């Protein structure tokens, strides 16, 4: 009879294991359950047969008795599979935990080694984190609005003739704006806005200049902002005349003590009275990429034809920029057809994503590449550290291999170690990145104020983590490249590493160092090009004297609509300004030095045919007083300055660049020309040629053609004046102007000297950052080279000892060690120079006065690299020379 | 076999399996036969529910399975009680005894007055 108390046979376990292996790739659960049930039926049938049934009968009875076989089977399989999945998972987790614990112990044993590796990774990752935070804020999230990825700026740009080297935005006429706003279906929101400085007058205090933004009622919905107090604009506000205003929270706090009773009170802007209806929080801002703070908000009336507005829209989901542009094109063509519009076929509709218009974009892309290269070098270094360590652990690994650890298992162990390093590097990198970002923001030039908004957020964290993981994998992969090559047998032998082994290793390591040197060369050359460019900008002769030069722009548009009034007021004010203490000299111009102003039209030299309609170019110009050149210190080359300011005289002075461009031979004097716009333009006669001057900023091109015209009448003339050293007449000048006409908005005062310096602040900032990253890269690469050399010397101690014992002189030893280091550095430099020639394209738009293939910059870059490489070899060479043959031969 | 017995069996099958295995490891058929023999074939183990019950007990960690060879030199899956299974058995057994005792009392006790 059957005895259930029997114990399994002694070979039970082995059979099960064997079977399990056979089924490793197959559906184990199904087969097991089938076997088990088949066994049951067999046993039951055998039982029945013992009781006298025939075999077939017994089998049928047994099967019948088991009942619904399919259901039992399915149930069993489900339970078992579930359990097995859980077990596999548990096993994986267990193995992972074990790997991590083991790696942790290994790394903990070599604290110095681990510290170097983690710091290297932290620097590499941190540099990327810092730069990415800026990219993330400025390029990826330039506007703090909902669904910002669908926002597009809309403007017109000249389709041809734009020779300015800058992108020119042209604001469309209001009839076009209205047509777009009413008809464009591609946009779910289409906003128009403008802003200007105006004078805010309150009952108590003096007038203050405030920035006033005008927006449509829908703007608060567009920005997703709700008022702190009160309400936002409605379309009724506009139909009622628009005499309502919103205050910004800072203004409300600063001027009205956060008094909620401000709602319903009147404020006076210039001469007009507005009723305050609400207060908007700080986040309410115009879609301008530069830092912008508006103090007061007014409703914008699109029916007003005398204004110029900027446009921004949010595309409907799934509408592409191209499709939206096509629609706007059609509406634009229709709207400009009938009425004689200002813009003609010379302008095209342009849609731009906010990130396209970020001015620092090019620099950011460059810096992103630079930090990526730094990280590559850091990876190289850590991979090299791992290689050296793995070589030292050859015996440990060999023993583990001999004891049955598979290659996969060992590689996994090494990968875990490098990933653990990467995790530590990630944490360190976040710290370094945070500090770096703080430093970067603190160092920002005034003209990059928007950088202050850069911060680390969830995306930054994610990207850093991803970067660290990638680093860990790259490093781990490089570090384990050689494990495939070792044979347990060789490694266990007394002499430690076999010759072929060390040759493979050495080649791999040399390759790493050569790559690091090459990458460093690229960065070095790039940095040198930028440095030379900045030096050029700073030492360049601007062609005029900017020292202690100021400009005050008088906003006369509203209060003095006619020429006579403006002239009289200007004469009165300048006459009085001359007598203010500290003002040394004074002139009037329409352009403020440091900024550019253009005449738009086609240039026609007398004798040339009329340029075809539609030809447009941008010609730098300024309207000046006769004493302008003397005042500015611009040299008169030939002829005279403007002597007759009347329009009829049509006198014109050009710069040397202009004269040279159109009259390369002979004098430009006496020639006549005109600027044709819409078929019209007055003839002008060249009476003088002056020296080239960088009045449009240091980054301009001094020889760019420039025209100086008479008649300084302008809605916003600029009074240029030079002040005595150590005197600040600005407050008294402001008071004087406010006294001359209290209705005038507060004028803009510009310190030309600092504007000129500021015009190169951005490239200098970019340069500083690039140089910082380059130095970091160079130091890391030098550490890498040092590591390889020191390791090689340590490996060859015995060989060196023998050579010394056999009579090699110390200088032979030194030169043989040095040769290897110099060889690697030179190889790297050669590859790097090729790379730099290619990569300098990225820099091209940022270079001034140096070509992107400037040989001197390349030479300097290579020289710095080789010098650093030599320095890195110094200690290993000294160590090699100091080898004592007796000790080294006896060792081991 | 009346239906009531089968239902009754289902609830107690786990307990009986654990008890059977408390003597020694056994395969599924062995467990079924042991229960039948013990109860003089009063309780016929319904085999359609025995195997799912075994796999569930295995999943719960009360028993473990191993493939082995029977005395007839056949490969069979042997189940063995784990420490957790032993604890569970003691608990269920205690509960079951009290429950059965209570049921028995109800069945045996005549009304006090009629």
Interface residues (C-beta under 8 A of the other chain):
Chain A: X2 X3 X4 X5 X6 X7 X8 X9 X11 X12 X13 X15 X16 X19 X32 X33 X35 X36 X37 X39 X40 X42 X43 X44 X47 X65 X66 X67 X68 X69 X71 X72 X75 X76 X79 X80 X82 X83
Chain B: X20 X23 X24 X25 X26 X27 X28 X29 X30 X31 X32 X33 X34 X46 X47 X48 X49 X51 X52 X54 X55 X56 X58 X59 X66 X67 X68 X69 X70 X71 X74 X75 X76 X77 X78
